[in-house]
Amino acid sequence: MKLYAVSDGPPSLSVRQALTKLELPFQLVDVNYGKGEHMTAKYAIMNPQKEIPVLDDNGFYLSESNAILQYICDKYAPDNDIYPQEPKARAIVNHRLCFNLSTYYANISAYTMAPIFFDYKRTELGLKKVHMALEVFNTYLERLGTDYAAADHLTIADFPLVNSTMTLEAIDFDFTKYIMVHKWYNHFKQQHPELWKISDVAMKEIQHFAANPPDLTDLNHPIHPIRKINK
């Protein structure tokens, strides 16, 4: 397998963590985001959405990190409880994956990541959305009453949620008042240091970019406004 990924993107990190946890061999192919390697016609053959990551499993191209996480578990580790088979248990995992994509990562990354890489400002509305997302996730953790996001053990749902939360830490955002989120996040770090290391390296990279905004003038992104860099 080949994984086309970026070194600091939460979706890419989540797939890397799952592959590492399952001890599945793969070749990591770095996609140069700044040079727009994902915007090319060649890349669009693998993913017409031109988004990252993409899994190449012997010519089978799959994008969308949630789908990749589910696929590698179903194909290569169907009996591993990291993605449980029992319908209700799996439904909770699927729910957390959807929640991260639709609400948690969507709202957090717009506040944490977008202003680092593009010409966006952090706003009061954006901050409100972050707090709303944290409050909801805190409630889910409180109601489930487990150390992990979707079960009493690690599942693939923890990876994207951890990496979304990591971007908050990267900008020194204080979320300690969300007690269950804070406890869950630190529990992951303590119990899975080899997996957290993947996130930690990315966090340091994000912190570097926050202090030194990258020049993406060659990216020509079709949606996000590029910050003007004085050269």
C-alpha positions in Angstrom: 0.0 0.0 0.0 1.0 3.6 -0.6 -0.4 6.5 1.4 -0.3 9.9 -0.2 -0.2 12.3 2.7 0.9 15.6 4.2 3.1 15.7 7.3 0.9 17.9 9.4 -2.7 17.2 8.2 -5.0 15.6 10.8 -6.7 13.3 8.2 -3.3 12.0 7.0 -2.1 11.6 10.6 -5.1 9.5 11.5 -4.6 7.0 8.7 -0.9 6.7 9.5 -1.8 6.0 13.1 -4.3 3.3 12.1 -1.8 1.6 9.8 0.9 1.8 12.5 -1.4 0.3 15.1 -2.5 -2.5 12.9 1.2 -3.1 11.9 0.3 -2.9 8.2 3.3 -2.1 5.9 2.9 0.9 3.7 4.9 3.4 1.7 4.4 7.0 2.9 4.4 9.4 -0.1 4.8 13.0 0.9 2.5 15.3 -1.1 4.0 18.8 -1.3 1.0 20.9 -0.4 2.8 24.3 -0.9 3.7 23.4 -4.5 0.2 22.2 -5.2 1.1 18.6 -6.0 -2.5 17.6 -5.0 -4.0 20.1 -7.5 -2.5 18.4 -10.6 -4.3 16.4 -13.3 -2.2 13.4 -12.3 -3.3 13.5 -8.7 -6.9 14.0 -9.8 -6.7 10.5 -11.4 -6.5 9.1 -7.9 -8.8 11.6 -6.3 -10.9 14.0 -8.4 -11.6 16.0 -5.2 -7.9 16.8 -5.1 -7.8 16.3 -1.4 -5.3 14.5 0.9 -4.8 11.7 1.9 -5.3 9.0 -0.7 -4.6 5.3 -0.3 -3.3 3.3 -3.2 -3.9 -0.4 -2.4 -2.4 -2.1 -5.5 -4.2 0.2 -7.9 -7.4 0.6 -5.8 -7.5 4.4 -5.0 -9.5 5.5 -2.0 -9.8 9.0 -0.6 -11.7 10.4 2.4 -9.8 9.5 5.6 -12.9 8.0 7.3 -13.4 5.6 4.4 -9.7 4.7 4.4 -9.8 3.9 8.1 -12.8 1.7 7.7 -11.5 -0.1 4.6 -8.1 -1.1 6.0 -9.8 -2.5 9.1 -12.4 -4.4 7.1 -9.9 -5.8 4.7 -6.8 -6.4 6.8 -8.0 -6.6 10.4 -11.6 -7.7 10.4 -11.5 -9.3 13.8 -9.6 -6.4 15.5 -11.8 -4.5 18.0 -10.3 -1.3 16.8 -13.3 -1.3 14.4 -15.8 -3.6 16.1 -18.2 -5.8 14.1 -21.1 -5.7 16.6 -23.7 -3.3 15.0 -24.3 -1.0 18.0 -20.6 -0.8 18.9 -19.7 -0.1 15.2 -22.5 2.5 15.0 -20.9 4.5 17.8 -17.5 4.4 16.1 -19.1 5.5 12.8 -21.0 8.2 14.6 -17.8 9.6 16.2 -16.1 9.6 12.8 -19.0 11.5 11.2 -19.2 13.9 14.2 -15.5 14.7 13.8 -15.9 15.3 10.0 -19.1 17.3 10.1 -18.7 19.3 13.3 -15.6 18.8 15.5 -12.8 19.0 12.9 -14.8 21.3 10.6 -15.2 23.9 13.3 -11.9 23.5 15.0 -9.7 23.5 11.9 -11.4 26.6 10.6 -10.2 28.4 13.7 -6.8 26.7 14.2 -5.5 25.7 10.8 -7.1 27.9 8.2 -5.7 31.2 9.6 -2.2 29.7 9.6 -2.1 28.7 6.0 -4.6 31.1 4.3 -5.8 34.7 4.5 -8.4 34.1 7.3 -8.8 35.8 10.7 -9.9 34.1 13.9 -13.3 35.5 14.7 -15.7 35.5 17.7 -18.1 33.4 15.6 -15.3 30.9 14.9 -14.4 30.8 18.6 -18.0 30.2 19.5 -18.2 27.2 17.1 -15.0 25.7 18.7 -16.6 25.9 22.1 -19.8 24.4 20.9 -17.9 21.5 19.3 -15.9 20.9 22.5 -19.0 21.0 24.6 -20.8 18.4 22.5 -17.8 16.1 22.5 -17.4 16.5 26.2 -21.1 15.5 26.6 -20.6 12.4 24.4 -17.6 11.3 26.5 -19.4 12.0 29.7 -22.5 9.9 28.7 -20.4 7.0 27.4 -18.3 7.0 30.5 -15.2 5.4 28.9 -11.6 6.3 28.6 -11.9 6.3 24.8 -14.1 8.2 22.3 -16.4 5.3 21.2 -15.7 2.3 23.5 -13.8 1.1 26.5 -10.8 0.6 24.3 -9.0 2.3 21.4 -10.9 2.5 18.1 -10.3 4.2 14.8 -12.6 7.0 16.1 -10.0 8.2 18.5 -7.4 9.0 15.8 -9.2 11.8 14.0 -10.6 13.3 17.2 -7.2 13.3 18.8 -5.7 15.0 15.8 -8.4 17.6 15.6 -7.8 18.4 19.3 -4.0 18.4 18.7 -4.5 21.5 16.6 -6.0 23.3 19.6 -2.9 22.5 21.6 -0.7 23.7 18.7 -2.1 27.2 19.1 -2.1 27.1 22.9 -5.9 27.0 23.1 -7.0 26.3 26.7 -9.6 23.6 26.7 -9.0 22.3 30.2 -12.5 23.3 31.3 -13.8 20.6 29.1 -12.8 18.0 31.7 -13.7 14.8 29.8 -12.1 16.0 26.6 -8.9 17.0 28.4 -8.8 13.7 30.3 -9.4 11.6 27.2 -6.8 13.5 25.2 -4.1 13.1 27.8 -5.0 9.4 28.4 -4.4 8.8 24.7 -1.0 10.4 25.0 0.0 8.4 28.0 -1.4 5.0 26.8 -0.2 5.2 23.2 3.1 7.1 23.0 4.1 5.5 19.7 0.9 6.7 18.1 1.0 10.1 19.8 4.5 10.7 18.5 3.0 10.9 15.0 0.7 13.7 16.2 3.4 15.4 18.2 5.8 15.7 15.3 3.0 17.3 13.3 2.1 19.6 16.1 5.6 21.0 16.2 5.4 21.6 12.5 2.1 23.4 12.8 3.6 25.6 15.6 6.5 26.4 13.3 4.1 27.5 10.6 2.1 29.5 13.0 5.2 31.5 13.9 6.4 31.6 10.3 3.4 31.7 7.9 4.3 29.6 4.8 4.4 31.2 1.4 1.6 29.5 -0.6 1.5 31.9 -3.4 2.3 29.1 -5.9 -0.6 27.0 -4.7 -3.4 28.7 -6.7 -6.1 27.2 -4.5 -9.6 27.4 -6.0 -11.3 28.2 -2.8 -9.1 29.5 0.0 -7.7 33.0 -0.3 -3.9 33.0 -0.4 -2.1 35.3 2.0 0.0 37.9 0.3 3.7 37.5 1.2 6.0 40.5 0.8 9.1 39.1 -0.9 
